[in-house]
Amino acid sequence: MRLYVIAGEASGDLHGSNLVRELKRLNSNLEIRGWGGDLMQKEGVDLRKHYRDLAFMGFVEVVKNLRAILRNFDFCKKDILKFKPDAIVLIDYPGFNLRIAKWAKKQGIKVIYYIAPQVWAWHKSRVKQMRKNIDKLLIILPFEIDFFAKHSIEAEFIGHPLLDAISRNTDPAYISESRKPVIAILPGSRKQEIQTILPLQLSVIPHFSDYEFVIAGTEQHRDLYAEIIGNQDVKLIFNQTYSLLRSAKAALVKSGTSTLETALFEVPEVVCYKGNPISYIIAKSVIDIKYIAMVNLIMDKPVVTELIQNNLNTKNLIAELSKCLSSPHRETQIADYKLLKEKLTETNASLRAAQAILEFLK
């Protein structure tokens, strides 16, 4: 059996690698080709495109890189036709993957979507397209069950794969050489995010001299980190995010999957987001949600503070980080994290997803 898997971001690579591991454990004869990252490649995926070449964030950035994006579409379609898969498995990354789903459906290729596009937040018009082009939908958030049912889309809830990724991780806790308590900085994985958000996150360092600040970095941006950090008093480590979160007292986290990861490690956090002003204005006009942090969306209340666009500044970061380090805010946030874990009760999500895929393809 042949599967073509497409993940376009670091989080998709993580979940894709765990899915592939379970798929191959259940069926050792599977041949899997696709797009993703180092983690998927380590699990035996014949990697055709790395996610670091796909990271275009925001409306303006997409327009600027439209030619490259169109080339990627063309390459992907040709590669799928050459591989002749029994099905394609799409992981999140909706701007690209929903277009591939529409094309694949016309080619008579079965389409499985793992980690549904967040159409409940924006682009609700995509629901009709999903109903038409997706053969099997696997969802990971409890509130998505009712949403897709209301739109006559049959979806299977398999739990959140982050619970499994964290439970399986055995990396030891980061040890501070200075013996000071640690504050983690997670600036995102895209170049644009790091350039915009990291300098603001670093601006609080002089105001917390009793703490050691540590950046969770990715290897491909090593030179960029060095350029931004300069001679500031901050430690930089690579590919050790979970080790860092195991020891962190608090964290400054770019909005995204990392906000949920941080919460599952029960680390009080401040969520940070700042993008291209034009992209932000456009996004704000079409996004229909109260919060941007997944923690707040799942809990349906402001568990963690979100500093967005102009509100992401040094003054606000100092104030909110101080709250994360002291009572009662700290204890309240940790208590809410425990309730969050209860909401995400389903375990073995990657295994359940693999079983659902193979059962569907029988």
N, C-alpha and C positions, 0 to 999 in steps of 0.2 A: 504494500500500500504506500502511496506517495502523498505527502502533505506539503503545501507551500505556506509558510507562516510569515506574516508581516507585522513587525513591531518597529515603530519609528522614534522611540524615546528610551531613555535609560530605564524608566519604570517598566515599560513594555518588555525590555530586554530581560529584566529580573523575572517578571511573571512568565514570560515566554520560556525562559530557561527551565523554570520549575515545571511548567506544563510539559515541555519536551522530555524532561527526565521521567515524568510519570507515564507519558505516552510510550516511551521506549521500554520502560519496565513492564508495561502491560502487553506490548507487542514489539518484540525485538527485531521484527522484519520491516519496521517502518523506515522509509527513506524520506528525510525532511530537508528541504531547501528553504531559504527565505532571507528576510531582512531583519536585522536586529543589532546585537553587539557582541562583546567578548564572552558574556555569560552564556548566550545561546550557542555560540561557536564551540565553547568548551563542552557543551552537552551533545555535540555531534551534528549541529545544523550546518549544512553547506551554505555558508554566509555569502550572499551576493551583493549586499549593500549594508554599510555600517550606519547606525542611526546618527553618528556625529556629522555625517554629510547631509542630513535631512532637517536639521534643527532651525527652522525658520519660524520665529515667534512674532505674532502680531500681524494685523492687516497690511500695514505699510511694508513690512519686511517681506511678506509673501509677494506683494506686487513687485518689489525690487528684484526678487529672485524667481520671478515667474518662469523665465526661460529654463533655469535649472530644474524647477519643479516639473515642468512639462517633459523635459528630457528623462527625468526619473520615472514618470508615468509610462513613457514609451518603452524604456528599458524593462520596467517591471512586467508590462503586458507581454513583451516578446519572450522574456525569461520564463514566465508562467506557461505560455504556449509550448515552449521548447521542452519544459520539464514534464508537462502533461500530468498534473496532479489529480488525485481522486477528489480532493477538496482543497480549498484555501482556508486558513485560519487567520482571521484578522484580530489584532490585539490593540484596542483603543485607537489612538491616532486617526480621528474621524475625518479630518479634512482630506486626507489621502485615501484612507481605507474605504470610505463609503463610495468614493468614485470607482475604486477597484472592484467593489462589490457589484455595482451596477454593470460594469463591463463584464465581469466574470459570469454573472447571471445570463447575459446574452450569449456567452460562449458555451453555456450548458454546464458550467463548473459549479459544484456545490459550494455554498458560502456559509462558513461558520464564524460567528462574531463572539469573541471572548473579551469581556470587559466592555460593556456597552457604551457607545457615545453618549455624552451627557446632554441629550436632547431635552431633558426636563429643565435644563438651565437656559439653553438658547438653541436657536435653529429648530424649533418644534416642527417646522415644515419638513424636516428630515424624517419624521416618524413614518410618513406615508412611503417614503423611499425605502426605509428599513423594512417595513412590512412586505414590500414587493420584492426586495433583492436579497434578504437574509433568510437562509433556510433553517439555521439553528442559532438562537441567541442565548448566551450564558451571561448572567448578571451577578454582580458582586456586592451590591448595596441593598439593604433591606427595603428601603422606601421605593426602589425601582420596581418592585413586584407589582404594586398597585398601579403605578404610572403606566407600565406597558400593558397591563390587563385592560385599563380604561381605553387604550388605543388599539385593542384587538390584536396585540402581538403576543404570541406565546413565548414566554421566556422562562428559563430555568435558573433559579437562584442556587449558587454553589458556594456562597460564602466569600470572604475577602482573602485573597492569596497572601496579603502581607502578614497575616497571623501565622501562616505556615513558614514564610520566609524568615520571620523573626525567631520562631520557635526552633527552626532547624539550624540557625546560625550559632556557631560555637566560638566566635572570635572573642578573645579576652578583652576586658575593659581597658580603655586607654589609661595609662598611668602618667600623671603630670610630673615632669622632672622638677618643677618648682615646688611641688607639693601643695600648690594652691588649688582651691576648688575651680572646676573647669566650666567655662561657658562656651558652648558649641556655636559655630557659625556655619550655616548651610546656605550658600548663595545661589544654588541652582546648578544645572549642568550645561546650560547653553551660554555661549560667548556673550551674547547680548545681555543676558540676565546678570552675569558676573560683572560686566563692565558697568552696569547701571546700579545694581543693588549692593554689591560688596563694599564699595567705598563708604556708603552710608552706614552699613553694619559696622565697619571698622571705626567709624567716627566716635563710637561710644567708649572705646578702650581707655582713654585717659581718665575717664570718670569711674572706672572700676578697677583700681590698682590692686585690690586684694584678690583678684581673680586672674586665671590664665585663660586667654582666648585662643581657641583652636579652630581652624578652618577645615571642614571636610571637603577636600578637593578631588578632582578627577585628572588623571595623568595628561590627557590631551591638551589641557589648558595650563600646564605648568608655567610656561613663560608669561602668560597673562596674569596669573596670580602674583608672580614675582614683581611684575611691573606695577601692579596696583598696591601691593603691600609696602614696597620700598623698605624703609628702615623702621617700620612700625613694630611694636612689641606684640607679635602674634605668631603662633605656631601653625604650620601648614602640614597636614598629613593627607595621604592619598588612599582612596579605596578602603577606608576604614570607618565608614559612617556609623555602623552599628557599634563598633568598639567605642567610638567617641560618645555616642548617645548613652551607652551603658554607664559612663562615668560622669556625664554632664549634670551640672546643677541647674542649668537653664539653657535656652537656645534661642538664637535669632534665625528664623527659617524662611526662606523664599517660598511663597505660595506654590503648592503642588503636592505630589505624593509624600514628600518629606515631612509635611505637617502632620500627616496621619502616622507616619513611622515614629516621629518624635513623641506623639501622644501615646502610642502603644508601648513606648519605653518609659512612659509616665514622667517625661521631662517637661516642666513648665516652659512655655514658648511664646514668642512674639512673631506673628506672621507678617512677612514683608513682601510687598509687590510694587514695582514701578516699571512702566514700559513707555514706549513711544507715545507722546501725548495724543497724536491723531488716532493711533490704534486704540488707545484707551477710551477716547470719546466714542469711537465707533462701537467698541465692545460694550460700553455701558448702555448704549442705546438699544442693543439687541439682547443682552443677557437679562434673564428674568429670574434672579435668585437674590436672597437676602444676604448671603455670605459667599466668600470665595474659598475659605478654608474647609476642607472636607470634614474636619472635626466638627465644625459648627453646623455644616449641612446635615450630617448624620444625627447630631444631637438636637438640631432645630433650635439652637440658642447660641449666644456668643460666648462659648467656653474659652476661646483664645482670642486675644486682641488682634485685629487686622489693621495694619497700617498700609494704606493704599495710596499710590500716586503722591500727591503733595503732602499727605499726612505722614508719609515715610520721610522723617527728618530726624536729625540728631536729638533734638529736644524731646520728641515723642518717644523715640527709642530708649533714651535714658529713663524716662518716667515709667514706661511699660516693663522694661527689663528689671528695674528696681522692684516693681510689684511681684514679678516672678520669683524674686529672691527672698521675699519676706511674707509673713502672715498678714491677713488671712487669705490673700489672693492665691498664694502658692498652694495651700492646702485645699482650697475650693477647686482649683484647676485639676489637681491630682485626683480628687474625689470624682470629678466629672469624667476623667479619663477611665476610671474603673467602670463607670456606668457605660461608657462608650464600648469597652471590651465586651460587656454583657450584650449589647445590641448586635455585635458582630460575633455571634455565638458559633456559627458553623465553622468547623475546622476541616482540614484536609481539602481545601478548595482546589488546589492544583490536581490532586488525585480525582476528585469529583468531576472536574472539568474534563480530564483525560478520559474517564469512564463514559461521560456523556457524549464526547466526540466519537469514540470508537463504537459505542452503541448506536449512535445515529448513522454511522457509515456502514453498519452491517448489511 
